[in-house]
Amino acid sequence: MKYSQASLGRVFVVRLEDGDIVHECLERLAREQAIAAAGLIVLGDADAGSRLIAGTEAGRADPLVFIERCLDEAHEVAGVGTIFPDEQGNLISHVHLACGRQDSLVVGCARAGVKVWHVMEVIVVELVNCTAVRRFEAGLQGFRLLNP
């Protein structure tokens, strides 16, 4: 385990609108508001055609082959996430969503492209005095892992 300490900064209440791409909007907000790091709480609805990364086909296989799931209809969404800079200062969100409709559930990372159906709400809690950075780690096929 590795960790560092940060303090709470500003809080943003965000309404994403129909057709918005979740991770793109959150990263744009962070750039526009000079948010260097944040925690996220997400709820609302994802549209048909939204894509999530739902794990790997064979666990720890090398190379990793990711499972991409595409939502066939609108789904209710609840999720959490973070925003941290990489080594070059680019802000990268990492958002996981649970997307449900009737008796089906898809859980995964929103990075592949989750599109808002009508509305999605996000609470963005800024972290200040934070030293955490996403660093490239070659052993995991180029993942930029959080380094507190």
Secondary structure, DSSP 4 states (H G I P E B T S, - for coil): ------EEEEEEEEEEETT-BHHHHHHHHHHHTT--SEEEEEEEEE-TT-EEEEEETTTT-SS--EEEEE-SS-EEEEEEEEEEEBTTS-EEEEEEEEEEETTEEEEEEGGGTPBEEEEEEEEEEEEES---EEEEEGGGTTEEEEE-
